[in-house]
Amino acid sequence: MISNKQLQILKAISEYIKANEISPTIREICKLVNLKSTATVSSHLVTLQKLGYIEKIQASPRAIRLTDDGKQTIAYQS
């Protein structure tokens, strides 16, 4: 089950990618969802990855991609 904050993060990532054609960094996600702690955002990203809503490539700070399940969740929740 996805929490409200995780859904907010998922939507923020989607909107950022649409606007900038690149994924946001963890610090940028913090600003987008009004969180101060990068550790908190990182924890949410790990959960979103485990749930199959995003994919992360470890070598790059801008390597977050929404999966089809993530896109469907955003569409369903909007």
N, CA, C and O atoms as CSV, one atom per row, in Angstrom:
chain,resi,resn,atom,element,x,y,z
A,1,MET,N,N,0.841,-1.185,0.000
A,1,MET,CA,C,0.000,0.000,0.000
A,1,MET,C,C,0.884,1.246,0.000
A,1,MET,O,O,1.871,1.318,0.732
A,2,ILE,N,N,0.529,2.198,-0.808
A,2,ILE,CA,C,1.305,3.429,-0.929
A,2,ILE,C,C,0.726,4.497,0.013
A,2,ILE,O,O,-0.488,4.684,0.087
A,3,SER,N,N,1.618,5.187,0.727
A,3,SER,CA,C,1.165,6.232,1.650
A,3,SER,C,C,0.888,7.526,0.877
A,3,SER,O,O,1.266,7.662,-0.286
A,4,ASN,N,N,0.231,8.458,1.539
A,4,ASN,CA,C,-0.045,9.752,0.909
A,4,ASN,C,C,1.245,10.476,0.540
A,4,ASN,O,O,1.336,11.069,-0.535
A,5,LYS,N,N,2.240,10.432,1.417
A,5,LYS,CA,C,3.516,11.102,1.144
A,5,LYS,C,C,4.233,10.430,-0.023
A,5,LYS,O,O,4.829,11.112,-0.857
A,6,GLN,N,N,4.182,9.100,-0.090
A,6,GLN,CA,C,4.806,8.395,-1.208
A,6,GLN,C,C,4.112,8.733,-2.520
A,6,GLN,O,O,4.771,8.885,-3.549
A,7,LEU,N,N,2.793,8.852,-2.493
A,7,LEU,CA,C,2.055,9.253,-3.689
A,7,LEU,C,C,2.438,10.677,-4.087
A,7,LEU,O,O,2.593,10.975,-5.271
A,8,GLN,N,N,2.588,11.543,-3.107
A,8,GLN,CA,C,3.006,12.921,-3.371
A,8,GLN,C,C,4.393,12.939,-4.023
A,8,GLN,O,O,4.627,13.703,-4.960
A,9,ILE,N,N,5.298,12.111,-3.539
A,9,ILE,CA,C,6.642,12.017,-4.111
A,9,ILE,C,C,6.574,11.478,-5.533
A,9,ILE,O,O,7.248,11.993,-6.425
A,10,LEU,N,N,5.780,10.462,-5.749
A,10,LEU,CA,C,5.616,9.868,-7.076
A,10,LEU,C,C,5.098,10.910,-8.071
A,10,LEU,O,O,5.607,11.014,-9.187
A,11,LYS,N,N,4.101,11.669,-7.668
A,11,LYS,CA,C,3.549,12.720,-8.530
A,11,LYS,C,C,4.581,13.813,-8.788
A,11,LYS,O,O,4.688,14.315,-9.907
A,12,ALA,N,N,5.339,14.183,-7.761
A,12,ALA,CA,C,6.362,15.221,-7.910
A,12,ALA,C,C,7.437,14.785,-8.902
A,12,ALA,O,O,7.888,15.580,-9.726
A,13,ILE,N,N,7.842,13.530,-8.820
A,13,ILE,CA,C,8.833,13.002,-9.762
A,13,ILE,C,C,8.280,13.068,-11.177
A,13,ILE,O,O,8.968,13.516,-12.094
A,14,SER,N,N,7.053,12.627,-11.357
A,14,SER,CA,C,6.420,12.624,-12.674
A,14,SER,C,C,6.341,14.031,-13.257
A,14,SER,O,O,6.706,14.250,-14.412
A,15,GLU,N,N,5.868,14.978,-12.465
A,15,GLU,CA,C,5.735,16.358,-12.928
A,15,GLU,C,C,7.094,16.976,-13.243
A,15,GLU,O,O,7.232,17.718,-14.215
A,16,TYR,N,N,8.098,16.668,-12.418
A,16,TYR,CA,C,9.438,17.205,-12.640
A,16,TYR,C,C,10.012,16.674,-13.951
A,16,TYR,O,O,10.589,17.431,-14.732
A,17,ILE,N,N,9.852,15.380,-14.189
A,17,ILE,CA,C,10.364,14.779,-15.425
A,17,ILE,C,C,9.663,15.388,-16.639
A,17,ILE,O,O,10.312,15.676,-17.645
A,18,LYS,N,N,8.358,15.584,-16.558
A,18,LYS,CA,C,7.618,16.198,-17.673
A,18,LYS,C,C,8.119,17.610,-17.953
A,18,LYS,O,O,8.252,18.000,-19.114
A,19,ALA,N,N,8.394,18.371,-16.916
A,19,ALA,CA,C,8.811,19.764,-17.074
A,19,ALA,C,C,10.273,19.915,-17.484
A,19,ALA,O,O,10.621,20.851,-18.204
A,20,ASN,N,N,11.134,18.996,-17.028
A,20,ASN,CA,C,12.579,19.170,-17.205
A,20,ASN,C,C,13.251,18.110,-18.070
A,20,ASN,O,O,14.426,18.240,-18.412
A,21,GLU,N,N,12.521,17.076,-18.421
A,21,GLU,CA,C,13.035,15.964,-19.229
A,21,GLU,C,C,14.231,15.266,-18.581
A,21,GLU,O,O,15.068,14.680,-19.268
A,22,ILE,N,N,14.297,15.335,-17.275
A,22,ILE,CA,C,15.323,14.648,-16.490
A,22,ILE,C,C,14.722,14.417,-15.106
A,22,ILE,O,O,13.864,15.182,-14.665
A,23,SER,N,N,15.162,13.385,-14.433
A,23,SER,CA,C,14.587,13.113,-13.114
A,23,SER,C,C,15.213,14.021,-12.052
A,23,SER,O,O,16.348,14.472,-12.208
A,24,PRO,N,N,14.475,14.287,-10.978
A,24,PRO,CA,C,14.986,15.158,-9.919
A,24,PRO,C,C,15.988,14.438,-9.022
A,24,PRO,O,O,15.988,13.210,-8.926
A,25,THR,N,N,16.832,15.216,-8.375
A,25,THR,CA,C,17.714,14.671,-7.350
A,25,THR,C,C,16.902,14.514,-6.061
A,25,THR,O,O,15.773,14.995,-5.966
A,26,ILE,N,N,17.478,13.853,-5.096
A,26,ILE,CA,C,16.797,13.683,-3.809
A,26,ILE,C,C,16.548,15.039,-3.148
A,26,ILE,O,O,15.477,15.262,-2.583
A,27,ARG,N,N,17.515,15.936,-3.212
A,27,ARG,CA,C,17.332,17.273,-2.626
A,27,ARG,C,C,16.202,18.034,-3.321
A,27,ARG,O,O,15.430,18.738,-2.672
A,28,GLU,N,N,16.113,17.889,-4.632
A,28,GLU,CA,C,15.027,18.550,-5.358
A,28,GLU,C,C,13.671,17.962,-4.962
A,28,GLU,O,O,12.684,18.688,-4.841
A,29,ILE,N,N,13.630,16.656,-4.763
A,29,ILE,CA,C,12.387,16.023,-4.313
A,29,ILE,C,C,12.009,16.565,-2.933
A,29,ILE,O,O,10.837,16.836,-2.674
A,30,CYS,N,N,12.988,16.723,-2.054
A,30,CYS,CA,C,12.730,17.308,-0.725
A,30,CYS,C,C,12.006,18.642,-0.864
A,30,CYS,O,O,11.001,18.882,-0.195
A,31,LYS,N,N,12.518,19.502,-1.730
A,31,LYS,CA,C,11.908,20.818,-1.919
A,31,LYS,C,C,10.504,20.701,-2.503
A,31,LYS,O,O,9.594,21.426,-2.101
A,32,LEU,N,N,10.334,19.787,-3.451
A,32,LEU,CA,C,9.037,19.633,-4.124
A,32,LEU,C,C,7.933,19.175,-3.179
A,32,LEU,O,O,6.773,19.551,-3.344
A,33,VAL,N,N,8.297,18.360,-2.186
A,33,VAL,CA,C,7.279,17.802,-1.280
A,33,VAL,C,C,7.400,18.350,0.149
A,33,VAL,O,O,6.791,17.821,1.079
A,34,ASN,N,N,8.185,19.404,0.306
A,34,ASN,CA,C,8.329,20.091,1.596
A,34,ASN,C,C,8.822,19.185,2.721
A,34,ASN,O,O,8.265,19.181,3.819
A,35,LEU,N,N,9.865,18.425,2.434
A,35,LEU,CA,C,10.545,17.637,3.460
A,35,LEU,C,C,11.958,18.180,3.614
A,35,LEU,O,O,12.573,18.590,2.630
A,36,LYS,N,N,12.472,18.188,4.819
A,36,LYS,CA,C,13.815,18.696,5.065
A,36,LYS,C,C,14.877,17.603,4.995
A,36,LYS,O,O,16.038,17.882,4.693
A,37,SER,N,N,14.491,16.381,5.268
A,37,SER,CA,C,15.449,15.290,5.390
A,37,SER,C,C,15.593,14.487,4.094
A,37,SER,O,O,14.626,13.924,3.580
A,38,THR,N,N,16.826,14.450,3.581
A,38,THR,CA,C,17.078,13.614,2.404
A,38,THR,C,C,16.958,12.135,2.770
A,38,THR,O,O,16.622,11.307,1.924
A,39,ALA,N,N,17.235,11.810,4.028
A,39,ALA,CA,C,17.109,10.414,4.469
A,39,ALA,C,C,15.654,9.955,4.407
A,39,ALA,O,O,15.372,8.813,4.044
A,40,THR,N,N,14.740,10.841,4.759
A,40,THR,CA,C,13.315,10.500,4.693
A,40,THR,C,C,12.895,10.256,3.253
A,40,THR,O,O,12.203,9.280,2.961
A,41,VAL,N,N,13.310,11.139,2.351
A,41,VAL,CA,C,12.978,10.957,0.930
A,41,VAL,C,C,13.615,9.678,0.411
A,41,VAL,O,O,12.975,8.922,-0.321
A,42,SER,N,N,14.859,9.426,0.778
A,42,SER,CA,C,15.537,8.198,0.345
A,42,SER,C,C,14.774,6.964,0.799
A,42,SER,O,O,14.630,6.003,0.043
A,43,SER,N,N,14.290,6.991,2.024
A,43,SER,CA,C,13.515,5.872,2.551
A,43,SER,C,C,12.235,5.664,1.742
A,43,SER,O,O,11.880,4.532,1.412
A,44,HIS,N,N,11.550,6.752,1.426
A,44,HIS,CA,C,10.340,6.650,0.607
A,44,HIS,C,C,10.668,6.112,-0.791
A,44,HIS,O,O,9.908,5.319,-1.346
A,45,LEU,N,N,11.795,6.542,-1.354
A,45,LEU,CA,C,12.189,6.064,-2.682
A,45,LEU,C,C,12.483,4.567,-2.667
A,45,LEU,O,O,12.132,3.852,-3.606
A,46,VAL,N,N,13.121,4.097,-1.608
A,46,VAL,CA,C,13.384,2.658,-1.474
A,46,VAL,C,C,12.066,1.894,-1.440
A,46,VAL,O,O,11.920,0.865,-2.099
A,47,THR,N,N,11.115,2.400,-0.674
A,47,THR,CA,C,9.801,1.751,-0.595
A,47,THR,C,C,9.109,1.764,-1.950
A,47,THR,O,O,8.559,0.747,-2.374
A,48,LEU,N,N,9.130,2.906,-2.635
A,48,LEU,CA,C,8.502,2.995,-3.958
A,48,LEU,C,C,9.155,2.036,-4.947
A,48,LEU,O,O,8.486,1.469,-5.811
A,49,GLN,N,N,10.465,1.862,-4.811
A,49,GLN,CA,C,11.169,0.921,-5.676
A,49,GLN,C,C,10.757,-0.516,-5.350
A,49,GLN,O,O,10.509,-1.310,-6.258
A,50,LYS,N,N,10.685,-0.849,-4.074
A,50,LYS,CA,C,10.278,-2.200,-3.669
A,50,LYS,C,C,8.855,-2.515,-4.108
A,50,LYS,O,O,8.544,-3.659,-4.440
A,51,LEU,N,N,7.987,-1.499,-4.111
A,51,LEU,CA,C,6.601,-1.682,-4.539
A,51,LEU,C,C,6.464,-1.727,-6.064
A,51,LEU,O,O,5.399,-2.052,-6.590
A,52,GLY,N,N,7.552,-1.398,-6.763
A,52,GLY,CA,C,7.541,-1.471,-8.220
A,52,GLY,C,C,7.040,-0.222,-8.922
A,52,GLY,O,O,6.687,-0.281,-10.100
A,53,TYR,N,N,6.999,0.920,-8.220
A,53,TYR,CA,C,6.509,2.160,-8.815
A,53,TYR,C,C,7.603,2.977,-9.494
A,53,TYR,O,O,7.326,3.767,-10.396
A,54,ILE,N,N,8.853,2.784,-9.055
A,54,ILE,CA,C,9.982,3.474,-9.673
A,54,ILE,C,C,11.127,2.489,-9.868
A,54,ILE,O,O,11.174,1.420,-9.259
A,55,GLU,N,N,12.046,2.888,-10.738
A,55,GLU,CA,C,13.318,2.181,-10.896
A,55,GLU,C,C,14.415,3.204,-10.657
A,55,GLU,O,O,14.305,4.353,-11.084
A,56,LYS,N,N,15.475,2.784,-9.974
A,56,LYS,CA,C,16.608,3.665,-9.715
A,56,LYS,C,C,17.872,3.018,-10.251
A,56,LYS,O,O,18.077,1.811,-10.115
A,57,ILE,N,N,18.722,3.843,-10.866
A,57,ILE,CA,C,20.044,3.397,-11.292
A,57,ILE,C,C,21.030,4.015,-10.305
A,57,ILE,O,O,21.113,5.238,-10.183
A,58,GLN,N,N,21.764,3.180,-9.615
A,58,GLN,CA,C,22.605,3.641,-8.507
A,58,GLN,C,C,23.743,4.569,-8.928
A,58,GLN,O,O,24.198,5.372,-8.114
A,59,ALA,N,N,24.214,4.484,-10.161
A,59,ALA,CA,C,25.382,5.249,-10.575
A,59,ALA,C,C,25.099,6.736,-10.800
A,59,ALA,O,O,26.034,7.527,-10.920
A,60,SER,N,N,23.844,7.120,-10.858
A,60,SER,CA,C,23.513,8.504,-11.178
A,60,SER,C,C,22.513,9.090,-10.181
A,60,SER,O,O,21.556,8.417,-9.799
A,61,PRO,N,N,22.726,10.340,-9.757
A,61,PRO,CA,C,21.773,10.962,-8.835
A,61,PRO,C,C,20.453,11.353,-9.511
A,61,PRO,O,O,19.470,11.650,-8.833
A,62,ARG,N,N,20.437,11.351,-10.832
A,62,ARG,CA,C,19.233,11.725,-11.583
A,62,ARG,C,C,18.677,10.537,-12.357
A,62,ARG,O,O,18.213,10.689,-13.487
A,63,ALA,N,N,18.722,9.385,-11.763
A,63,ALA,CA,C,18.323,8.175,-12.478
A,63,ALA,C,C,17.104,7.512,-11.846
A,63,ALA,O,O,17.141,6.332,-11.497
A,64,ILE,N,N,16.034,8.271,-11.703
A,64,ILE,CA,C,14.777,7.720,-11.202
A,64,ILE,C,C,13.810,7.690,-12.371
A,64,ILE,O,O,13.609,8.694,-13.054
A,65,ARG,N,N,13.216,6.534,-12.593
A,65,ARG,CA,C,12.263,6.385,-13.688
A,65,ARG,C,C,10.987,5.787,-13.143
A,65,ARG,O,O,11.024,4.834,-12.365
A,66,LEU,N,N,9.860,6.341,-13.547
A,66,LEU,CA,C,8.580,5.762,-13.155
A,66,LEU,C,C,8.322,4.515,-13.989
A,66,LEU,O,O,8.530,4.518,-15.203
A,67,THR,N,N,7.875,3.468,-13.347
A,67,THR,CA,C,7.493,2.252,-14.059
A,67,THR,C,C,6.063,2.426,-14.571
A,67,THR,O,O,5.395,3.407,-14.246
A,68,ASP,N,N,5.609,1.483,-15.360
A,68,ASP,CA,C,4.220,1.525,-15.827
A,68,ASP,C,C,3.257,1.502,-14.643
A,68,ASP,O,O,2.242,2.199,-14.654
A,69,ASP,N,N,3.574,0.696,-13.613
A,69,ASP,CA,C,2.730,0.658,-12.408
A,69,ASP,C,C,2.696,2.021,-11.718
A,69,ASP,O,O,1.650,2.450,-11.229
A,70,GLY,N,N,3.838,2.694,-11.683
A,70,GLY,CA,C,3.889,4.023,-11.084
A,70,GLY,C,C,3.036,5.016,-11.844
A,70,GLY,O,O,2.309,5.809,-11.245
A,71,LYS,N,N,3.123,4.971,-13.163
A,71,LYS,CA,C,2.320,5.872,-14.002
A,71,LYS,C,C,0.832,5.581,-13.844
A,71,LYS,O,O,0.020,6.504,-13.787
A,72,GLN,N,N,0.477,4.314,-13.773
A,72,GLN,CA,C,-0.930,3.941,-13.605
A,72,GLN,C,C,-1.453,4.393,-12.243
A,72,GLN,O,O,-2.595,4.837,-12.129
A,73,THR,N,N,-0.627,4.280,-11.224
A,73,THR,CA,C,-1.031,4.708,-9.881
A,73,THR,C,C,-1.312,6.202,-9.856
A,73,THR,O,O,-2.299,6.639,-9.264
A,74,ILE,N,N,-0.456,6.985,-10.493
A,74,ILE,CA,C,-0.670,8.431,-10.556
A,74,ILE,C,C,-1.966,8.734,-11.303
A,74,ILE,O,O,-2.764,9.558,-10.856
A,75,ALA,N,N,-2.173,8.080,-12.420
A,75,ALA,CA,C,-3.385,8.315,-13.216
A,75,ALA,C,C,-4.635,7.939,-12.431
A,75,ALA,O,O,-5.646,8.639,-12.496
A,76,TYR,N,N,-4.570,6.844,-11.695
A,76,TYR,CA,C,-5.714,6.368,-10.918
A,76,TYR,C,C,-6.018,7.297,-9.745
A,76,TYR,O,O,-7.183,7.541,-9.430
A,77,GLN,N,N,-4.972,7.815,-9.100
A,77,GLN,CA,C,-5.134,8.642,-7.903
A,77,GLN,C,C,-5.456,10.101,-8.225
A,77,GLN,O,O,-5.867,10.850,-7.339
A,78,SER,N,N,-5.276,10.506,-9.465
A,78,SER,CA,C,-5.508,11.919,-9.835
A,78,SER,C,C,-6.963,12.234,-10.014
A,78,SER,O,O,-7.315,13.372,-10.324
